[in-house]
Amino acid sequence: MSLFGGVTRKKAVAYYRHSAEDKQENSVPIQREQVQRFADRHSIDIIHEEVDEGKSGLTAGRPGFQRLFDEWVLNPEAPVFDFVLVLDVSRWGRFQDQDESAHYQFLCKKHGRPVVYLSRGLPKPDESPMAQMENPFHRIMAGQYSAELSDKVSKGCIRTSQQGYSNGGIACFGLARFLLDIDKKPVRVLRKGEHKCIANERVVFVPADDGTTQTVQDIFQYFVTRRLGLDRIVGMLNASEVRSPNGGTWNKTKIIRILMNEVYTGTLVYNKTWNKLKKGHRKNPRSEWIKTENAIPAIIDKQTFELAQERLYWILPSRCKAGERAIRKARKSVLKELRSYLVRKGLDSAEAIRFARMIPVLYAARTVGPDNIGRWCFLIKEHQRWFDRVLAVAVDTTGAEQVEKFFMLPTSAFAPTGYIVISDPLSSSYRVGPNEIENEVESLFVAVLQCAHV
C-alpha cells in the first residue's frame, strides 16, 4: 500500500518471441494481449518490451533477447523494474541445454529482476521444493519440442528430395527453379526472390536454357574433351566477358565448383551438411547423402562428369596430395609388416628388408565417381609382370585406416598400358581376407626367391 492508501504498482519489462515454425496462438500480438491482462490483474506497469519475431529459441543469439540483458537486466543505469514478464518457458527459449536456459533466468534473479512466467504466476516466498522443480521440467519439454520438430522437418526434407523436389535455396548456375502446382503440374519459372505460396506446391530444378546453361556445357567441354587447364579456361571465359555465377569475373575456384557439381548430371544431392538445432555446421559422410538420380534433366552426361572428376583428382593439390600422403603411410606400414613376417621366417633384419622390397605390391587411393561407387586404379611396373600375381593395397585417404582392402590381382588382367581399375562391385573376386593374407604373402615370397635364384 502507498502512503495515500493506493496499491503500490510494480514495474516490468516484457519479452515476446515468435518463430517461423510456431503456431498462430503464439503470435506476438496474442502474447502481448495475455501479458497485458496479467499485468493489469497484478497491478504491474509494463515500461518496456523486447520482441524477437521470426527467431528460433534454440540459442541466446537473438537481438531482442540480447537487448533485454545488455540494456535492461545487466545495465545498472536502466530504469528500475521488478520483473521480466514472459508468456511461458517456451517463449523464453527452446534451449537444447536446460542449464543454458536456467543460466539466463538466474542472471535476472541475481540482479533483482526475476523472470515471471504467466503460466506459473508471480513467485511465492514459501514456494515448495516440488513447485520449484516445475521450471526444469518445462525447460526440458521446451527443448524436446524443438528436437522432435527438427527430426520431423529433416525426415520431411529427405522425402521431398527423394521425390526429386527442391527443399529451398537458389538454383545452381545454369539451372532455374520451376514451380509445380498442388497436382504437380507445371506452372512457370520462378524469378529471383519469388517463392511458392502454397505448402503443397513443389519446386524443381530445370536447365535455364540460356547463356548460363551453355557456359556450364562449355566448361566441361574445355576441361574434359579439349583437356584445357583451369587457368586457360578462366582466361577464355573472362576474355569473352562471360559472367560468373555471382556476376563477376571467373577464377579457378568457380570453375572447380562447376566441374564438381553432380546436379548437372541430373542427380539431386541432399544432406551433404549437418546443422541441426544450431549445434554447429559440419559435413556429413557420403554414406548419409541422399542422392536421387534422374531427378532433373541433365546438362552433362555422367561419363563426361566422371572423367572430369578423375582429372580433377590429379590436378588439385588438396586431392592429389591427400592420396599421395595416404599411399606413403600405407607403403611404410605394409613394408614394416612384411619385414616382421620375414624375420619370423628366419631371415636376418637386412635380408628381410631387402626381400620385403622385392615382393610385388601395388598401391592406389580410392576415388568415388558420380554413382557413389569407390574405385582404385592400380599401375603395374614392367618388372612386376614377371610374377603371376601381385598384391594390391587399397588405401584409405580419410585417415581413419591406412589400409582399406587387399586384393590379389593376376598380372594378365592388367591392360597393355599397365593399369587396372577395380570398383566396389567387382572387388569381391579379387579380395583377400585377413585370414588369407599371410598365405598369399608366403606364395609371393616363394616367387621372389625363384626369381632371385636363391
Legacy VTK file of the C-alpha trace (Angstrom):
# vtk DataFile Version 3.0
C-alpha trace
ASCII
DATASET POLYDATA
POINTS 454 float
0.000 0.000 0.000
1.158 3.578 -0.662
1.045 6.399 1.876
-2.298 7.536 0.443
-3.952 4.133 0.642
-3.465 3.120 -3.004
-1.848 -0.035 -4.256
1.898 0.189 -4.934
2.338 -0.786 -8.540
5.270 -2.877 -9.673
7.112 -2.365 -12.936
8.163 -4.911 -15.533
9.850 -5.410 -18.875
8.063 -7.853 -21.185
9.715 -10.257 -23.617
7.926 -11.841 -26.604
9.248 -14.374 -29.107
7.590 -15.956 -32.115
9.451 -18.161 -34.598
8.534 -19.179 -38.108
7.538 -22.696 -37.052
5.353 -21.569 -34.127
1.583 -21.693 -34.313
-0.549 -18.583 -34.619
-1.692 -18.770 -30.982
1.880 -17.855 -30.041
1.982 -14.730 -32.219
3.421 -11.569 -30.693
0.056 -9.690 -30.588
-1.556 -12.594 -28.710
1.388 -12.801 -26.294
1.214 -9.052 -25.734
-2.511 -9.206 -25.006
-2.111 -12.004 -22.459
0.848 -10.365 -20.759
-1.021 -7.047 -20.520
-4.039 -8.725 -18.922
-1.762 -10.451 -16.416
-0.031 -7.151 -15.631
-3.348 -5.314 -15.098
-4.604 -8.078 -12.832
-1.490 -7.860 -10.635
-1.053 -4.051 -10.702
2.089 -4.162 -12.836
3.120 -1.451 -15.287
4.960 -2.630 -18.386
7.592 0.033 -19.005
9.358 -1.626 -21.948
9.001 -4.516 -24.397
11.551 -6.567 -26.291
10.462 -8.660 -29.267
12.077 -11.393 -31.367
9.876 -12.011 -34.392
10.706 -14.975 -36.586
13.625 -16.012 -34.364
14.436 -19.535 -33.225
14.687 -20.080 -29.488
17.491 -22.637 -29.746
20.177 -20.134 -28.742
20.500 -16.858 -26.888
21.737 -15.120 -30.039
18.501 -13.226 -30.625
18.566 -9.410 -30.965
15.664 -8.747 -28.599
16.898 -11.282 -26.058
20.377 -9.730 -26.081
18.985 -6.207 -25.680
16.892 -7.428 -22.745
20.079 -8.287 -20.887
22.513 -5.687 -22.221
20.231 -2.653 -21.878
17.925 -3.693 -19.023
18.743 -6.677 -16.810
22.512 -6.135 -16.600
22.506 -2.369 -17.080
22.858 -0.556 -13.716
21.676 2.686 -15.354
18.439 1.168 -16.681
15.128 2.390 -15.181
14.084 0.466 -12.093
11.782 -2.506 -12.688
10.792 -5.588 -10.724
10.075 -8.422 -13.163
10.684 -9.773 -16.628
7.302 -10.973 -17.890
7.226 -13.899 -20.354
4.244 -15.921 -21.520
5.836 -19.323 -20.780
9.143 -21.194 -20.748
8.997 -21.945 -24.482
8.881 -18.176 -25.284
11.994 -17.699 -23.127
13.706 -20.207 -25.384
13.844 -23.801 -26.552
17.442 -24.288 -25.444
18.752 -27.806 -26.017
20.763 -27.499 -22.803
18.376 -26.660 -19.971
21.301 -25.294 -17.931
21.702 -22.530 -20.529
18.059 -21.566 -20.106
18.436 -21.651 -16.309
21.615 -19.554 -16.532
19.838 -16.606 -18.138
16.924 -16.924 -15.751
19.360 -16.916 -12.820
21.041 -13.731 -14.128
17.676 -11.990 -13.946
17.059 -13.259 -10.403
20.589 -12.321 -9.305
20.028 -8.707 -10.403
16.726 -8.473 -8.592
14.574 -8.783 -11.716
13.218 -12.337 -11.665
11.538 -13.896 -14.680
7.788 -14.386 -14.254
6.086 -16.926 -16.492
2.384 -16.221 -16.828
1.677 -19.944 -16.817
3.083 -20.156 -13.276
2.123 -16.775 -11.849
4.063 -14.492 -9.540
6.776 -16.117 -7.383
5.751 -17.115 -3.871
8.145 -16.674 -0.922
7.118 -20.028 0.576
7.258 -21.971 -2.690
7.768 -25.693 -2.014
10.738 -27.676 -3.436
8.312 -29.654 -5.596
6.948 -26.450 -7.119
10.493 -25.299 -7.866
11.009 -28.435 -9.959
8.387 -27.321 -12.459
10.688 -24.918 -14.291
13.394 -27.528 -15.097
10.681 -29.880 -16.312
9.186 -27.225 -18.593
12.659 -26.330 -19.904
13.237 -29.953 -20.887
9.844 -30.126 -22.579
10.513 -26.899 -24.493
13.855 -28.217 -25.740
12.380 -31.624 -26.589
9.721 -29.959 -28.731
12.411 -28.390 -30.917
14.346 -31.657 -31.148
11.248 -33.582 -32.254
10.241 -30.822 -34.677
13.753 -30.770 -36.155
13.626 -34.534 -36.664
10.239 -34.313 -38.398
11.417 -31.482 -40.651
14.584 -33.414 -41.533
12.639 -36.543 -42.475
10.203 -34.448 -44.498
13.054 -32.793 -46.399
14.621 -36.186 -47.125
11.339 -37.485 -48.553
10.952 -34.323 -50.636
14.479 -34.694 -52.001
13.965 -38.386 -52.800
10.955 -37.372 -54.876
13.178 -35.017 -56.888
11.873 -31.737 -55.465
13.814 -28.791 -54.086
13.953 -28.140 -50.336
14.656 -24.456 -50.863
17.654 -22.376 -51.766
18.703 -20.804 -55.021
19.267 -22.669 -58.280
22.814 -23.527 -59.282
24.438 -21.633 -62.122
22.903 -22.885 -65.367
19.678 -24.047 -63.695
16.354 -22.397 -62.844
13.607 -23.060 -60.276
10.333 -24.235 -61.793
7.039 -24.131 -59.882
4.604 -27.055 -59.855
1.034 -26.687 -58.571
-0.572 -28.923 -55.925
-1.299 -31.505 -58.651
2.389 -31.418 -59.666
1.547 -29.781 -62.980
3.989 -27.200 -64.398
3.208 -23.540 -63.725
6.171 -21.304 -64.571
9.797 -20.468 -63.891
10.294 -18.620 -60.613
12.256 -15.400 -60.811
14.880 -14.448 -58.273
13.225 -13.689 -54.924
9.971 -15.472 -55.794
8.782 -18.465 -53.777
5.885 -20.871 -53.763
2.756 -19.594 -51.982
1.082 -22.883 -51.010
2.697 -25.576 -48.880
1.591 -28.397 -51.195
3.148 -26.757 -54.236
6.558 -28.047 -55.260
9.665 -26.556 -56.849
12.009 -28.456 -59.149
15.271 -27.500 -60.808
15.402 -27.376 -64.606
18.032 -26.236 -67.118
17.792 -22.476 -67.547
18.283 -22.963 -71.298
20.124 -19.677 -71.594
23.688 -18.486 -71.737
24.430 -19.846 -68.251
23.478 -23.385 -69.274
25.682 -23.134 -72.346
28.564 -21.869 -70.201
28.356 -24.957 -67.964
28.485 -27.210 -71.027
31.405 -25.203 -72.452
33.389 -25.558 -69.209
33.066 -29.360 -69.234
33.885 -29.467 -72.951
37.013 -27.326 -72.454
38.175 -29.355 -69.451
37.331 -32.938 -70.500
37.296 -33.007 -74.303
39.880 -30.348 -75.124
41.935 -31.041 -71.949
42.495 -27.340 -71.261
43.948 -26.245 -67.939
41.931 -24.319 -65.370
43.875 -21.089 -65.928
43.264 -21.324 -69.677
39.513 -21.823 -69.162
39.366 -18.846 -66.797
41.141 -16.679 -69.331
38.848 -17.713 -72.187
35.654 -17.026 -70.227
36.837 -13.660 -68.943
38.077 -12.651 -72.398
34.616 -13.458 -73.784
33.090 -11.348 -70.967
31.003 -14.304 -69.778
29.579 -13.502 -66.360
30.308 -15.865 -63.447
27.621 -17.135 -61.004
27.872 -14.019 -58.828
28.016 -11.700 -61.823
31.739 -11.010 -61.568
34.762 -12.456 -63.304
35.768 -16.107 -63.298
38.556 -17.712 -61.277
39.763 -21.292 -60.762
37.638 -21.825 -57.644
34.434 -21.025 -59.551
35.419 -23.359 -62.391
36.136 -26.200 -59.947
32.763 -25.744 -58.248
31.043 -26.121 -61.618
33.077 -29.216 -62.501
32.389 -30.893 -59.129
28.642 -30.228 -59.013
26.832 -33.512 -59.650
23.477 -31.797 -60.138
24.459 -31.105 -63.748
24.168 -34.858 -64.445
20.530 -34.761 -63.289
21.317 -36.124 -59.810
19.878 -34.257 -56.839
22.078 -34.482 -53.732
20.738 -33.611 -50.279
22.025 -33.871 -46.698
25.656 -33.164 -47.570
25.938 -30.992 -44.454
24.516 -31.047 -40.913
23.446 -28.069 -38.837
20.531 -29.247 -36.712
19.394 -27.330 -33.642
22.151 -24.711 -34.053
24.758 -27.203 -32.811
27.364 -26.297 -35.393
27.874 -26.869 -39.087
29.677 -30.000 -40.283
29.988 -32.097 -43.420
28.171 -35.416 -43.497
29.933 -38.568 -44.728
28.953 -39.747 -48.215
27.044 -42.669 -46.696
24.495 -40.172 -45.304
23.989 -38.233 -48.529
20.541 -38.519 -50.114
21.067 -38.925 -53.854
18.211 -39.027 -56.358
19.340 -39.829 -59.870
17.490 -38.539 -62.930
15.647 -36.047 -60.727
16.068 -33.268 -63.283
17.043 -33.081 -66.974
20.802 -33.496 -67.295
23.035 -30.789 -68.718
26.148 -33.010 -68.667
26.224 -36.767 -69.292
27.552 -38.923 -66.448
30.552 -40.231 -68.355
31.796 -36.702 -69.016
31.252 -35.789 -65.367
33.167 -38.858 -64.189
36.093 -38.078 -66.495
36.148 -34.549 -65.071
36.362 -35.931 -61.520
39.232 -38.240 -62.428
41.175 -35.382 -63.998
40.447 -33.086 -61.056
41.796 -35.695 -58.655
45.266 -35.473 -60.166
45.456 -31.746 -60.795
44.031 -30.483 -57.496
46.800 -30.338 -54.882
44.429 -30.984 -51.983
43.115 -34.215 -53.508
46.292 -35.447 -55.128
48.460 -34.721 -52.090
45.957 -36.394 -49.772
46.171 -39.536 -51.889
49.968 -39.368 -52.058
50.261 -38.915 -48.285
47.928 -41.839 -47.638
49.883 -44.077 -50.050
53.202 -43.158 -48.403
51.829 -44.048 -44.981
50.333 -47.308 -46.259
53.570 -48.273 -48.038
55.583 -47.674 -44.883
53.120 -49.688 -42.793
52.946 -52.639 -45.220
56.726 -52.733 -45.644
57.112 -52.890 -41.876
54.640 -55.786 -41.661
56.404 -57.667 -44.480
59.769 -57.213 -42.807
58.398 -58.524 -39.500
56.886 -61.532 -41.285
60.179 -62.405 -42.998
62.107 -62.062 -39.745
59.716 -64.587 -38.228
60.520 -66.836 -41.185
64.183 -66.843 -40.126
65.746 -64.039 -42.182
68.010 -61.520 -40.530
66.991 -57.862 -40.492
68.984 -56.835 -43.589
67.746 -59.769 -45.667
64.181 -59.228 -44.500
64.058 -55.622 -45.634
65.728 -56.489 -48.974
63.245 -59.241 -49.822
60.287 -57.255 -48.476
61.046 -54.583 -51.062
61.178 -57.214 -53.808
57.662 -58.549 -53.092
55.367 -57.093 -55.801
52.994 -54.710 -54.016
50.854 -52.036 -55.705
49.067 -49.127 -54.027
46.079 -46.999 -55.059
43.896 -44.435 -53.298
40.125 -44.637 -53.556
38.236 -42.306 -55.871
34.445 -42.016 -55.929
32.509 -41.472 -59.141
29.101 -39.822 -59.585
27.480 -43.212 -58.994
28.959 -43.139 -55.449
30.974 -46.293 -56.208
34.549 -46.499 -54.951
37.313 -47.244 -57.476
41.045 -47.962 -57.320
43.339 -47.595 -60.313
46.453 -49.785 -59.895
49.539 -49.294 -62.099
51.989 -52.148 -62.562
55.704 -51.767 -63.281
57.287 -53.809 -66.051
59.462 -55.952 -63.777
56.392 -56.823 -61.677
54.870 -58.572 -64.709
57.384 -61.388 -64.129
55.043 -62.599 -61.383
51.747 -64.388 -61.999
50.009 -62.277 -59.362
50.660 -59.118 -57.362
49.420 -57.859 -54.013
47.302 -54.707 -54.436
46.660 -52.434 -51.451
43.580 -50.198 -51.441
44.469 -47.119 -49.422
42.094 -45.117 -47.237
42.513 -41.342 -47.740
40.304 -40.313 -44.800
42.989 -41.036 -42.220
40.829 -43.483 -40.275
42.703 -46.562 -41.584
45.908 -46.630 -43.630
44.877 -49.788 -45.493
41.274 -50.275 -46.570
41.426 -53.584 -48.524
43.837 -56.122 -50.014
43.498 -57.654 -53.485
45.456 -60.367 -55.305
45.484 -59.339 -58.962
46.616 -61.554 -61.829
49.176 -59.710 -63.932
47.360 -60.938 -67.050
44.378 -58.752 -66.085
46.363 -55.530 -66.493
45.921 -53.552 -69.682
48.891 -53.251 -72.067
49.353 -49.705 -70.805
49.885 -51.089 -67.296
46.726 -50.287 -65.368
43.637 -51.999 -63.976
40.599 -50.348 -62.369
38.873 -52.208 -59.530
35.456 -50.993 -58.363
33.463 -51.954 -55.268
31.035 -54.295 -57.088
33.915 -56.129 -58.825
36.328 -56.229 -55.912
34.969 -59.393 -54.277
36.513 -61.725 -56.863
39.986 -60.359 -56.104
39.534 -59.546 -52.412
41.857 -61.169 -49.873
40.542 -61.534 -46.335
42.577 -61.063 -43.133
42.921 -64.829 -42.656
44.247 -65.339 -46.180
46.766 -62.550 -46.464
49.655 -64.448 -44.798
49.330 -67.403 -47.191
49.277 -65.025 -50.162
52.402 -63.251 -48.922
54.059 -66.641 -48.471
53.364 -67.529 -52.110
54.734 -64.180 -53.275
57.884 -64.648 -51.181
58.429 -68.062 -52.785
58.036 -66.439 -56.205
60.577 -63.760 -55.227
63.067 -66.446 -54.201
62.598 -68.222 -57.518
63.133 -65.005 -59.464
66.223 -64.231 -57.419
67.547 -67.827 -57.972
68.066 -68.246 -54.254
LINES 1 455
454 0 1 2 3 4 5 6 7 8 9 10 11 12 13 14 15 16 17 18 19 20 21 22 23 24 25 26 27 28 29 30 31 32 33 34 35 36 37 38 39 40 41 42 43 44 45 46 47 48 49 50 51 52 53 54 55 56 57 58 59 60 61 62 63 64 65 66 67 68 69 70 71 72 73 74 75 76 77 78 79 80 81 82 83 84 85 86 87 88 89 90 91 92 93 94 95 96 97 98 99 100 101 102 103 104 105 106 107 108 109 110 111 112 113 114 115 116 117 118 119 120 121 122 123 124 125 126 127 128 129 130 131 132 133 134 135 136 137 138 139 140 141 142 143 144 145 146 147 148 149 150 151 152 153 154 155 156 157 158 159 160 161 162 163 164 165 166 167 168 169 170 171 172 173 174 175 176 177 178 179 180 181 182 183 184 185 186 187 188 189 190 191 192 193 194 195 196 197 198 199 200 201 202 203 204 205 206 207 208 209 210 211 212 213 214 215 216 217 218 219 220 221 222 223 224 225 226 227 228 229 230 231 232 233 234 235 236 237 238 239 240 241 242 243 244 245 246 247 248 249 250 251 252 253 254 255 256 257 258 259 260 261 262 263 264 265 266 267 268 269 270 271 272 273 274 275 276 277 278 279 280 281 282 283 284 285 286 287 288 289 290 291 292 293 294 295 296 297 298 299 300 301 302 303 304 305 306 307 308 309 310 311 312 313 314 315 316 317 318 319 320 321 322 323 324 325 326 327 328 329 330 331 332 333 334 335 336 337 338 339 340 341 342 343 344 345 346 347 348 349 350 351 352 353 354 355 356 357 358 359 360 361 362 363 364 365 366 367 368 369 370 371 372 373 374 375 376 377 378 379 380 381 382 383 384 385 386 387 388 389 390 391 392 393 394 395 396 397 398 399 400 401 402 403 404 405 406 407 408 409 410 411 412 413 414 415 416 417 418 419 420 421 422 423 424 425 426 427 428 429 430 431 432 433 434 435 436 437 438 439 440 441 442 443 444 445 446 447 448 449 450 451 452 453
